[in-house]
Amino acid sequence: MLSRRIRRAWLTAAAAASLAFTGLTAPAQAEDVPQDFTAQEPLAAEATPSSLAAAAWTPGGAAAPGDFTLSPGALNAETTSRVARLDAVLPKSGVQNLLAGANRTVTPWCSRDPFGTAADPDVKYCLQNDDSTSQEWIPQGFSGVSDAQDDELWGTAGNVQLFASYDGWDPGRETDPDPATGDCTAAELEANDACNQKGVRITFVQSRTNPATGSPEVKYRHVLLGWTYVNSAGHISFDGLHASEYPIQKGVHAGGIVWYGNYLYVADTRNGLRVFDMRYIMDLDPDGDPGTHDAMGSDTDGVKTTANTEDKTKVGRHDNVWYSFGYRYVMPQVAAWKFKAAQGNPAGSYGCVPTGAPKASYISLDRSTTPDRLLMGEYCRPQSGYESTGRIASYPVADLEQRSSDVTAEGWANYLPLTNGGAQGAAAYNGTLYVNESKGTDEPGNLWRFGWSNGALVRKGQAVRTARGAEDLYVERGTGRLWSLSEHRPGSASDCTADRDTADPVGTDYCQRVLYGHRLSWLDGQP
């Protein structure tokens, strides 16, 4: 299927041609069309799945680390140049300033309950209602300042968590009268905020003391991720993240994130990793008043620009005005890492092959080892011909800061010993691997614990029942918590009110979206 931007350009051109034919004059079109539609990194190479599916493998056994090898993105140098141009035009904000101006409020221990009779967490955060019930933004990856810094402080800011959400709703796919495009019409794109595919956003969360009242509070702020390109007028611009992505064909799934030092790594399922830089968070509303449309800088043409964060239907530079789908902050991609091996996992399926390039379904960081290691694993559902339950491996994370040579998984690589697959997130700490296994919307998920014995993964006790829709995992060392989040919004599935475990009363909607943490000491003490 054509990318959204190409389809949008085609629809705009078609509308202009129609107006010309009737003798009317079309208004000047916004400069939102890149000169080169391959401005993003090319997709990873594809292999024939049938040639890989039959390879021998053992649940829990060793996998080939070489299959996880990452190569620097072919467009990294060009991306650096484009980000430098954007940096010259748009002002920046540091993480601490962003947190200080966080504009949304968490309610600790609200009534939202995705656990039922599963184990209650040690802490639970409930987002504002529009985020808790959003059909558009689906939370996935989780990280925080405990990953970013050894002392768990970003400057003076502590107690910071990050989570990623992807834009998973496109009403135009149901309403567009033209099934060939499967998209919103040009008029719908202008009128309907939800018609625009926004890609991925990162949410910064901080537990702190209110400086005015002295009372504890938890605040958060959303930041749009973007990628830069040169538009049809030769100006630097940006858009949301987009890729040929399975099973979400509309953008990057962001099933895992890791904040390490200045860099934010985002999982790109079939391709590898996207890289962002905390030093390049662009601020399109520096005075904090959306109605003033602040002055921005100029590109190489010397033309001054302004920014508009009130209009949620546009993104990038349009006729010398910057838009960002209504978000104040935008963080552009600065680099990419691509799988070196051919991608043989079948498209349109949760099945996985046991060899070749993996899927980057989730990532996390292990700071209990030397050196610090970035973990990457696969979400797989075994099926006929594709019985793999998923692989997991780790990289020395510091090696990813250079962008000139391949980085290979080192230390260990294994097949997950899960009967039904479905690993949504994994994190390692002090020799234990914790894995979140989803069980659908009609029963709680499983949190498994594994250790290594003679190079193989072996279970440590029974599964701990946890939230429905449990996703990525993040170890917060200072508090001794293992954080996660639940993705399902209320009413998102009819079987959210049922349970195979009859101890949970039928009729209660257990599809509820929260952030939560279990004590590692409690988890490790479970049978």
N, C-alpha and C positions, 0 to 999 in steps of 0.2 A: 504494500500500500504506500502511496506517496506520503512524504512527510507533511506535517501540518502546515509548515511554512510554505512549501511548494503549493499545496492545495489552496492556501489562503491567497497566495499571489495569483494563482490561476483564476480563483473566484473574483478577485479584484479586477483583473484584466478583463474578464468576461463581462463584468458589470459595466466597466468603462466602454467596452466595445458596443454594448447594447445601447448605452446612452448616446454614443456617437451616431449609431444607426438611426435613432429617432430624431436626430437634429438637436439634442440637448448637449450641454457642455458638462463633462464630468469634473468634479472638484479635483484639485491637486492631490495625488496620493502620497501617503506617508512613506518615509524612507525606511521601510522595514524589511526590504528584500535583500539578502546577502548576494554579493556578486558570485560567490562560489558556494554551492549547496553542500560541498564536502568540507566546509570550514571546521566542522567537528572532526574528531579522530575517526578514521575509517574503522569499520567493524572488524573484529577478530576473524581470522581465517576459519572457514567451516570445513569439517571433515564429513565423510559418509558415516552416519551412526552405526549402520549394520556391521561395518568393519571393526568396530570397537566394542560392541555390546556383549560379545561372547567371551571376552577376556576373562581369565580365571581371577577370582578374588575371594577373600575370606572376611566375614564380618568381624571387625575389631583388628584385623590383620594389617600388615604394613602395606601402604600404597606407595606409588612412585613419586618422590618429591619433585623430580624433574618435570612432571606434568604441570606443576604449579608455577613454573618459571615465568616471570614477567619481564617484558621488554619495554624500554622507554617509548612513549607515544611518538609517532612519526611527526606530529605537528607541535611538539613541545616548544621548539624555538619560536615558531610562528605565534603560538599562544602567548608566550612571554612578551613578545613584541606588542601584541594586541592589548594585553593587560596593561602594559606600560602606557599605551596611548589612552586607555580608559582612565588610568590613574591621573593623567595630566588634566583631565576634564572634570572628573567628579571628586568631591571631597571625601575623606575617609573618616571612619570612627574606630576607635579602639574597643576591645571587648569590654573593658571596665566601664567606658562611657555608655556603651549599649546596655549593659546590665543596670547601670544607675538609672537609665530612662525606661526600664522595662514597664510596659503599659498594660499587662494582663496579670490576673491574680489566680493562684492555685488555692483550692480549698482542701486542706488536709482532712482526711478521714470523713469524706462526704458519704452519702448513702449508696453511691454506685458500687455494685458488687459483682465482679466477674468470677468470684471464687466459689460461691455456694458452700458446700461442705468440705471443699479443699482447704488447705492450710492458709489461715490468715497471714498476711505479710507483717513485717515489723513496722513498715511505714507505707502510707498510701496517699498519693496526690491526685486530686481531681481537677481537671482543667475547667476553664469557663465553658458554659453550656454550648456555645456555638462550636467550640473545638471538640467537646465531648461527643457531640451528635453530628459532626460534619460528615456529609456524604462525599465531599470532595477530597479532604485531606486524610490520608490513612497513615497512622504512625507505624514506624518500622525500627530503624536503627537507633542505638543508644550508646552514648559515651559521656565523658565528663572531664573535669579538671584533674581528677585522680589519674586518668590516662595521660593528660597533657603534661603534667609537671610532677616531678618526684616529691616535692613538698606540698602538692595538692593546692597550690595557690597560683592564681594568675595575677601577678602584681600583688595587690592586697585583697583580691577577690577570691573567696573560697566557697565551698558548698555549691558548686556549679555543675549542673547536668545538662547534656545536650541530647535531643532526639530529632530524628529525621522523619519527614512525612512525604509521601508522594501524592500527586494529584491523580486520583483514581476514578474521577467522575467526568463524563462528557455527555451531557444531555443531548447534544447534537446528533449523537449516534442513533438515538431513538426518534428524533423529530425531523431530521433532514430528509426531504422528499427524494433526494437523489442518492440511492444506495451505492452508486459507483464511488462517491467521495466519502460517504460514511462520516460526515462532518457537519458542523454548523454552517449555515449560509453566511455570506458576507454581512448581511443585515443583523443576523443573530450574534455574530462576533462583536459587533459594535454595541449591541443592546444588552447582551446577557453575559455577566461576569463569568459564570460557570462554563460558558462555551469555550473559553480560552484554556488551552492546556498549559498549566503553569510549571510543570515539572516537579521540582523538589524544593522543600523549604527546611531549614534547620531552626529548631526552637531552643533558645538559651533559657535555662531555669536556674534561679538562685534562691536558696533559703538564707535569710538575713534578718538584721534588726532594722526596723523602720527608723531612719535618722531623725524624723520629726517627733514620733510618738514613743520611741524606745521599745515598741512591741515587736514580737517576731512576725515575719511575713514571708511568703514565698511568691515571687513575681517571675514573669516570663515574657519573652519577646520573640517574634518570628523574624527570620531572615531568609530572603529568597536566594536560591542558588542560580547562577547563570553561566552562560558561555559567551565569549566575545566573538564578533565577526565584523567585517567591513561591509557596509550596506551598499545599495545600488548607487548612492551619491558619493561613495568613497569615504564616508564618515565611519568612525568607530561606533559600534552599537553592541547590544547584548540581547539575549533571549533566555528563556528558561531552559533547563536541561532536557534534551530529547535524544532518543536512541532507538534502534531497533531492538526492543527488549521483550523477552518472554518471561512470564505470561502477559505482562502489561505491555501492550503494543504501543502505548502512548508516551512513554518516557522511562527514565531511570527509576528502578524500584527502591533503591536506597535501603536494602534489607539489613545493612550493617554500616556503622561509621566508627572511626577511631580518630580522636583528637590527640595528636602527639606533637609537643612543641608548638611551632607556629602553624603546623599543617593539619588539615582535616582530610582524612581519607574516606571516600564514599564508595561502597561496593556497586559495581556495574555488572550485572549478573553474567552475561555472556561474553564480556569483554575484559574485565579486570578491575581497575581502580580509577576513579576520578580524584584529583587532588585540588584542594583549595587552601588558601593562605589567610590566617587570621589578621595579617597585616594589611589585607586588601578587602576590608568591609566598607563598601561605598555607602555614603549617607546622602540620600536625595532630599532630605528635609532637615538641614542642620539647625534651623531655628525652632524646630518642634511644632510649627504651626502649618498644617497642610494647606491652609487657605492662602498662604503668601506666595507659593510657587517660587522657591528660592532660586537665585542666580547660580548657575554652574559655570564651568570654565569653557574654553573653546578648543576644538580639535585643530588639526593642521591648517584648516582654512581660515582660522582666526575669528570665526563667527561665534558670538556669545550665545549661550544656551540657558534655558531655565529647566526646572523640574516640576512635575505634577504628580503627586502621590494620592490625589483624590480620585482619578480615573482608574478604575480597576480592570478595564478592558484592553489596555495597551501595555506594551513592554518595549524598552529600547528607545532609540532616538527617532522621533517623528517630527519633521519640519521644525528642527531646532529646539524641540521640547523633549525632555527625558521622562519616560514612564516606567513603572515597575510593578504592574498589576496591583497598585495600591500599597505596596510595601515600602517602608522607609529605607530599609537596608537591603543591599544586594551584595553577594559575595561571588565573584567570578571564578570559574575554573582556571587554574594556573598550569596544570599538567595532567598527564594520563599515563597509566601503566596498562599494557595490553598482554594478554596471554600469548606466549610464544608458540605453544602447541596449537594444532587445529582444534576448533570447537566441534565436538561430535555429539553433544547432547541434543536430542531431537527437539525441534521447535514445535510449539503447540502441545507440549506434553510435560508432565512432571517426572517422567522417566529419566534415568541417568545412565550414562555409560561408565564403566569402571576405569577407563584409561583415557588419555588425551586431556585436553584442557578441561578444567573443572568449571563449575558455575560458582561465581562469587556471590553466593546467596546472603552471607553474613560475615562480618569481621569483628574482631575484638582485640584487646591488648593484654598481654601478660607481663606485668612488671615484677613478678616474683622470681624471674629467671635472669641470668646474665648471658648474653645481652637481652634487653627488652625485646619481646617478640610480638608481631602482628599475626593473629590467627585468622584463617580463612576457611570457610566450610560451605557445603552444598545442602540445599533443600531438595530432597528426592522422594518420590513415592514409587516404590517398586511395582512393576507391571510386567506383563509378558514381554520377554525380549530385553527388558531393561530392569534387572533385578537389584542393581546397586542401591544401597541405603544411604549413599553419600560419602564423600571423602572430606577430610579435614587435615590441614597442614599449617606450618607457621614459618614466618620469615623474620630475620633480624630487622626490626623496623627502621633502624638508623640507615640501613642500606638503601631505603627508599628515598632518602633525602637527596642523594645524587641522582642524576637523570641521564647518565652517559653510558651505562652498561646494564646487562641483564641482572636480575635478582632472582635467585633460586631458593625455594623452600629448604630449610636446613633443620636438623635436630630430630624431627619426626614427621611422619605423614601416615595417616591411618584411614581405614574404612570404619564408619560408625557402626557399632553393634546394636542397631535399632531394628526391631522386627518389621516395622511398617514405615520406616523412614520418617520424614516430616520434621527434621531438625530446623527450627526457626532461628536459633541463635546458640552460641557456645562461647564460654569463657574459661580460662585456666588460671588457677592460683594455687601456689604451694603444692604442686603435684597432682591436683584434682582437676579434672575437666568436667565442667557443668554444661549440660545440654538441655535446652528447651525443646520439647517435642509437642507439636500441636495435635489435637485430637478432634478437630472440627468444632462446630458451634454447639453441639449437643452434649458435651461433657468437658470437664476440666482437662488442661494440658498436663503433661508429665515433665518434671524436672529431674533429669538423670544425673548421676555422679559416676565418673569413671576414673580409673587410674591406669598406669602403664606397668605391664609385667612382661619382661622379655620382648619388648618392642610392640606388644599388642595391647589394645584397650580392653580393660576388664571392668565389669560393673562393681560399684561400691554400694551395696545395699539395694533397696527397692526404690522405685520412682516416688518422688514427692509430688503429690497432686497440687496443681497450681492453677493460674487463671485460664479461662477460655481465651483463645487468641493470643497466647503468650508469644512474645517476639524476641528481639535481640537481648543480649545480656551484657552487663557492665559491672566490673568489680570496683567498688569504692573502698580503698584500703583503710582510710582513716576511721570510717564508721564501721568497718567490717561488714558491709552490706553488699549483696548481689542484687543489682537493680534490673528491672525489666519493665515492659509495658504491655497492655492488652490492646489489640487493634480494633476489635469489633464495636461498632456504634450500636446503641439501642435500636431494636426493631430491624436489624440488618439481615436476620434470617429467622424463618419460622420455627426452626428447632432450637433456637436460643432459650425457649421456654420449656424444653423437654430435657431429659437427662437419662442416660442409660443407668446411672446410679440413682436408684429410686429414693435415696436419702435426701436428694434435693427436690423440693416441692415443684411439681409441674405447674406452669402458669407464671412463674417468676422469670423475668427477662434477664438472663445472665450474660447477654452481650452488652458489656459495659466497658468503657474506655478509661483506663487509669494508668498512672505510673506507680510502681510499687517496688519495695525492696525487702528481701529476706535476710536475716542475720546468717552469715556464713557459719558461725559457730553452731547455730541451731540446725542448719542444713546438714552439717557434717556429723551431728549427733543423731540423725534419724536412722532407723534400722534399714 
